[in-house]
Amino acid sequence: MKSSVIGPRRLRWLLNLYPPLLLQRIRVVEFSEDFRRCRVRLGKSILTRNLYGTTFGGSIYSAADPFFPILYWQILAREGRLLQAWLRASKADFLKPAASALTLDFEISDEKLESARSQLEEKGRAVMTDTVEGIDREGHCCARIELVSILRPPPEGEEPARVF
C-alpha cells in the first residue's frame, strides 16, 4: 500500500498549484514540520470579489475547507495510521465584510490530537470539531468557521488518502 506521508514543503507546493485553490487566490503560506499548524492566505482580487467589492463568502469558506482534515491525516500518517480524512460538516459565521486579504491560522492542540487517537482506538473512527478565523490586515475577525472532520480507516477494498 502506498505511503500517505508527504513533506510539508511538497504539500504546500502541490496545494498552491491545485486549481480550485489557485483560481480563488488561496495560498498555503506554511505547514509546520509536524503538521500541527498551517497558515493560509486568501488574497482579494477580481476573482474573489462580491457585488460590494469585498471578498465572496464562498471563497472564504473554500480557504477553510480542506485544511483540518489534511493536518489530522498527515499527523496520524506519520504515526503509521493509514486513514481517510474528510470534511463532514461546517458552519460559517461571516462577522464583518472582508475588505482586504485574509489570513487563516489552523492549529491542532495536544488535547485534540489525543482525542482523535482515543476515538480511533475506541470507535474505529474519530469525529473532530475545530474552528478557524479569517483575520483581515487590520487584525479584525471577518469570519469564524467551525469544521467537523471525520477520520477513519479505509473501508475494505478502498485506499487510504493518497498524496495526489
N, C-alpha and C positions, 0 to 999 in steps of 0.2 A: 504494500500500500504506500502511496506517495506521501512524503512528509508534508505537513501543513505549516511548518516553520519557515518564516521569511524574515530577513533582516529589516530593521526599521527604515534605513535609507532606501532600500529597494522598494519596499511597500509604499513609502511616501512618493517615490518617483512614479511607480505604476498608477497610484491613485490620482496623482496630479495630471496624468495623461488620459485618464478614464473619461470618455466623452460626457457622460451625464454630470460629472463634477466640473470638468474643464469648461464646458459651454455655459455654466452658471457662475463662473469665476470663483469656484470653491477651491481653495488651495490648502493642502496639508502643509503646515509650516514645519511641524516636527512631531515625531513619535519619540518618546523616551526609549532608551536602550532596553528597558524591561517591559515596555508597553503598558505601563501603569498610567501614563499621561499622553495626551495628544493635544496639539493646538491646531485649529483650523481657522482660516480667514476667508470671509465672504466679501469679495470686492463689489463695489457699487458700479454698475455700468448700464448701458442702454439695454443689455440683455436681461438685467435683473430688476429693472425699474417697473413700478406700477404706474397707474394713471396720475398719481400725485407726486411722482418723482422720487419716492422713497423705495426702499427695497421690498420687492414682492414677497409676501409671506411664504409662498411655496419654495422660493429659493432659500429662505432662512431655514425652513423645515428640512430641505434637502441637505443643507450643510450639517445638520444634526443627525440625520437618518442612520448612516451605517457605522458610526464610529464606536459606540459602546460594544456592539457585537464583535467588531474587529478586535478591540482591545481584549475582551474576555477570551476570544478564540486564540489569539496569539500568546497570551499569558499561559493559558492552560495547555496549549500545544507544546510549549517549552517544558512542561511537566510530563510530557508523554501521552497526553489525552488527545485522542482523535475525536473531534466534535463537529457538529453543525451548530452554527450560531446565527440566529435570525432575530430581526426586529419583529416583535409580536404586536405591539400596540404603542400608541403615543398620544400625547396631549400637548398642544402648543398654546401658550398664552402670549399674545402679542401685546406688549405693555406700552410701547411707545413707537412711533414711526422711526424706522432706521434710515436716517438721512446720510449716513456715512458707512464706510466698511465696518463689518462686524467681526469680532474675534470670539471664538467658542473654545473654551478650555475644558477638556474631558479628563476626568481623573477617577481611577478606581482605588478605593481605600483598602487597607488590610482587612477591615471588617467585611466589606462587600465581597472581596475575594474569598475569604474564609467561608462566608455564607454560600457562595457558589460551589465551592468544593464540598461543603457539607451536604447541600441539596443533591449534588451529583451522586454522592456516596449513598445517601439515604433513599432518594426517589428515582435515581437514574436520569434525572434532568434537573435543570435549575431555571427559575424564573427570577430575573433580576430587574429591579426598577431603579433607574438613575435619572438625574436631572442635569441639564446643561443650560447655561445662559448665553445669549448673544449680546455682547457688550460693544457699544459704539466707541468712536475715538475719544469722546468726552468722558468715558467711563460709566455711561448710563446703561442700565439693563433694558434692552429693547424687546427681548423675547426670552421666555423661560419654557423649556421643552422637557417634558417628562417622557422617558423612553423605557419600554419594557422589552427586555431581551430574553430569548429562550435559548438555552444551551442544552444540547442532548447528543448522545452518541448517534451515529447514523443508523437508521433502520437497516435491518438485514438486507443485503444486496445493494445498498446505496453507499456512495462515497462520502467521506468526511469533507469538510470545507476544503477547497483547493486554492492554491495560490495562482490565480488567473491562468 
